[in-house]
Amino acid sequence: MAVRKKLMSKKKPTFPVNELLDSYLKKYNRNVKIAVLYEDLLRFQGSVVLYDKNDVDTLWIRTFYSDFDRQEIDASLKKIYTILHSDGNDETIPFLNVDGIDYCTFGNSKPFRIKIRNIINDNYTYFYVKKADASRIYGLELEHILSPHNMNFLVHKDTLIEEHISGIPGDDFIKDFLPKCTESEKSQIAKEFVKFKERCLVRLLGDMRSYNYVIIPTHDFDQIIYKIRAIDFDQQSFEGNLKVYDLQFLKENFKIVDMVNRKLDNNSIMQYKLEERSFMAKRMITSPRRTSRLIKCMKNDTLSFPDNVQLLKKHLIKYVGDVKFKECTNMGEILETILVFVKRNYQDVLTK
């Protein structure tokens, strides 16, 4: 954990959802009334440790509730599932079962993982119940706007509901799957890692250690296509050290970073970085109002400590060479300056 101590500052606090962000969430149908809150799930009366197939502690525990609480909680969780994945219609609720309510004892958010099973065909999926944190909400919404992936989440009072993102955890993939990949597959993964790395850096999503993202293999004719997705948005625009937003400086990623350096030359790396920045610029251009409204919320919010803001400004001035960062007073203004820089460069290329 030495790298974490050098790069990461003190533990990030939970930032409340202010009135402006709450209005934004209502406008885009993210704020929906639900019957069970995060605090309600903390009333469990017992638990057992969950182990993986190799008998290793997963850091999750299976919780147990009193019969009265469990009946009420199960009904509420099924309703949340129908709102998250459908139109909230009660007709499908009799066909759903809550197979498990698991609590994570590791990390900042300490989430609950809900396993919902369709009793007709035994298909199941998960969603998460977490304490609402403005940083995480901004991270989810920025992912929705700027990445190739849609994010499905709900907020009510101090509770955040997140859809499960399927994939192979990055640390497991690097250890168990990457050594078995062909050279062609390794080149493709290297390309995707460069683009993912650039996306996180540009939109200031920090702490993307290998267990905070998943790698998703998809079969396509005669090859397997790999995509990389973030699954933890807790460290959105918080840290002052720019290296926290750059995946190559996190020791958990060193093996895949080494592979990138072996498989790609500098020209290819620069090409993929430009491709990702152009994609993000296109996303901003096609949804300008949503982007500007979200940035306005961030500019009127507190998402970090003043020392972190000052440090990040210095690092960005050195990295980008744009003195406009000197004028920024908070993380929202810093992110706006970065995104304006990316969009302006893309538009300048188009007009040449």
N, C-alpha and C positions, 0 to 999 in steps of 0.2 A: 504493500500500500504506500510505498515511499513516494511514487509519482503523484498520487492523490494529495499527499500532504504538501508537496511542493507547489502544485498547480491550484488546488482548490482552497478557497478561503474557509472561514468559519461556516458552520451549518446554516443552510438557507432557511429563513423563517417562512411561515405560511403568510402570504399576502392576501388580505380580504378582497372580495369582489366589490368594487365601488359602484356608485349609482350610474355612472356613464357606461361602464362595462355591462352592468345589468341591463340597461336599456338596449345596448347593442345585441346582447344575447336574445332578448325578447323579439327584437326586429327580425332576427334570422332564425327564429323558432328553436333556439337552443335552450331557452328557459321554459321548462314545462313542470307543472305541479306534479309531485309524486308523493306517495303515501308513507314511504319509509325513508329515513335519513341515515346518514353514516353513523350518527350517535346511537341510533336504535340498534344497529348491528353489534355494537360494543357490549350489549347486555348478555352475551353468551355466558353460560354457566359451567361449561367444561370444554375440553379440547383434547385432540390427540395429534401427535406429530405425523406429518406426511413424508414418506420416503420415496425416492425414485426407484426404478427397476434394479439399480445397483446397490440399494439399501443406503443411499446417501441422503442425509437430511436436506429437504428442499427449502427449508426456512419458511414453509407454509404449515399451518395447523388447521385441522378440520374442526369446526366449532359446533357446539351443541347448545340448544336453547330449551327452556321449559316448554311444555306442550302448548300452553296458552300463547306464549310469544311466537313459537315456531309457526303455528297456524296463521297468525296475523302477518308475520314476516313473509311466509311463503306466498300468500295471496298478493301481497304488495310487490314482491319481486317478480312474480309472473306478469303482473300488470306493467311493471317497468319494462320487461322484455318486449311486450307487445307494442309499447310506445316507441321503444328504441328501434325495433325491426319492422314495425308495421304501422297501422294507423291507430293503435290503442284499442281496437275492437275486442270486446270480452268473449267473443264466440270461440276463440282458439284456446282460451285459458284452461278449460277442462282437459285439454290434450297435452298440457305441459306439467312437468314435475321438476321441483328443485332438488337436484341430486346431491348438491353439496354447497356449503357456505364456508369458504376457506379464508383464513386471515394471514397476511404476510407479516412476519416479525422483523423483516429486514428493510432498510431504506427509509426515506423521509416520509413517503405518503402513507405507509402501512395500510395498503388497500385490502378490501374484501373481494374475493373472486367467486362469482356465482356461476354454478354449473346448471344449465337449464336443458332438460331432455324432453324430446317429443315422445310420448309414451306409445304412439302408434307405430313408429318406425325406428325408434331408438337413436335417431340422430340427436346430437347434442352440440351446444355451443356455450361460450362463456361471455360474461360481461363483468365489469369491475365497478365497485362502489368505493369512492375515495372522498377525502375531505377536500372541499372546493378550495383551490389556490389560484389566485389571479395569474401567477407565472405559468402554471400548467395550462390554464385555459387559453392564454395568449399563444402558448406553444402549440396547442391542438389546432387553434384557428389559423395560425400561420402555416401550419402543415397542410391544412385544408386548402388554403389559398395559393400557396407557393410551390407545393410539391405535386407530383402526378397522382397523389392518393387523396380520396375523400375521407374525411374523418367524421365518425358518427358518435356524438356525445350529447349529454343533457346536463343541465345545471338547475338545481333548486335549492335556494337558501345556501347552507354551508355544505351541500352534497354535490358531488360530481359523478356522473355515470358515464363510463367509457366502454365502447365496443371493444371486443377482443381482436387483436391483430395477429393473424395466424402466420407462422413461419418457424424456422429453426433458429433458436437463440444464437447470436453471433459467436459466443464463446464455445458453444457446443459444435457449431459448424467448423470453426477454425481447428478445433482439436480432433473431431471425428470424421468430418466430411472433406475438408479441404485437401488433405493428403491423398485422397482417392480420386480427386478431380483430374481430368485430362489437361494437357497443356493449353489446349484451346479454351476449355472452361475456365482455367485460371486466368487467362488473358481477359476473358469477358467479365469475370468477377473483379479483376483489377480495374477495368474501365468503370464498372458500376460503383466501386468503392471511391474512386476519384470524384465521380459526380455526386455521390452521397456526401462525401467529405466537404465538397464545395458548397453544397446546399446548406449544410449545417453551419458552416462558417459564415456564409452571407447572411443568413437569417438569425444568427447568434443563438443557436441551440447548443448548449454546452453539455459536457460530461457524457459524450457518446462512446463510453467504453463498450466492449464487445457484448456484454450482457444487456445493454440498453437499446440494442437494435436486433432485428431478425433478418435472416437471409431466406428468400423465397424462391425455390426452384420451380419452374414451370416447363412442362414438356411442349416443344414446338416442332412438329415434323421430325427431323432427324437430329435435333439437338435439345439441350436443356438451357433455358434462359433463366438467369439469376437476377433478382431484384433485391434491393436492401431498403428496409423501412425502419424508421425510429419507432420505439415503443414507449419511451419515457421522455416526458416533456417538462419535467420538474425544473430543469436548469435553463429555462428560457430567459435570456437577457439578464442574468444575475451577476456572473463573475466578472472581475475586472481584468484578469489575465487572459489575453487573446488566445493563448495556447490551449485553454480549456475548451474553446470552440473548434479547435483544429485536431481532428482525430489522430493525426500522425504522432502527436506528443503524448498520447495515453498508452501506457505500457501494455495494456490488454490487447491493443491493436498492432503491436510491433510485428507479429508474424505476417499479417496480411499487408502491412505497409512495406515490409521487406519484399514480399511477392510483387507488389506494385512496382517497386524500383527495378526488379529483375525483368518484369514482363513488358513494361512500357518505357519508352524514351521520353525525354522532356517535351518534345514537340507534341507527342500524343497526349501527354498529361495536360498540356496547355489547351489543346483542342477540346478535350472533354470538359475542362473547366469552363471554357467559353460557351460550349453547348449548354451546360447547366445554367449558367448565368442568363443566356438568351431565353431559355425555357422559362425561367423565373420572371424575366422581364415581360414575356408574352402573357403569362398568367396575370401579372399586375395590370397590364394594358386591357385585358379582356374583362377584368372585374375591378375597375378603378374605384368605384364608390365603396365597395366592401373593404378594399385595401385601405383607402384613406380614412374610413370610419374607424377601422381597427387601430390604425396608427394614431389617430386622434385620441382614442381611449388610452393607449399606452403613454402618450405624451402627457396626459393628465393623471397619471397614476404613479405610484411609488413601487418599483420592482427590484430595487437593490439599495445598497448602502452608498452614500456619497463618495467614499474612498474608492469603491469599485468603479463608479462612473468616471472619476478622474483618471484612474489607471487605464481603463479601457480606451479612453480618448487618446491618451499618450501612445498606447500601442498601435491604435488604428492610424494615427497621423504618421507614425513611422512605417507602418505596413503599406498603407495606400498612398501616402504623400498628399493627402487632402487636408488643408488647414481648416476646412469648414467644421471639422469635428470639435475645434476649440470652442465654438459657439454653443455646443450641446450642453444642456443642464441635467438631462436624465436619460435613462436607457431607451425610452421611446423616441427621443430626438436623435440618439445615436443610430438606432435601427432605421429611422426614416432617412437619415443622411446616406447610409449604406445603400438602401433600396433605390433612392433617387440616383445615386452614382451608377448603379447597375442598369437601371432603366435608361438613363441618359446615354450611356455608352452604347447600348443596343440600338437606340434610335439614331445616334450619330452614324453608326455603321450603315443603317438602312438608307440614310439620306446621301451617302457618298456616291 
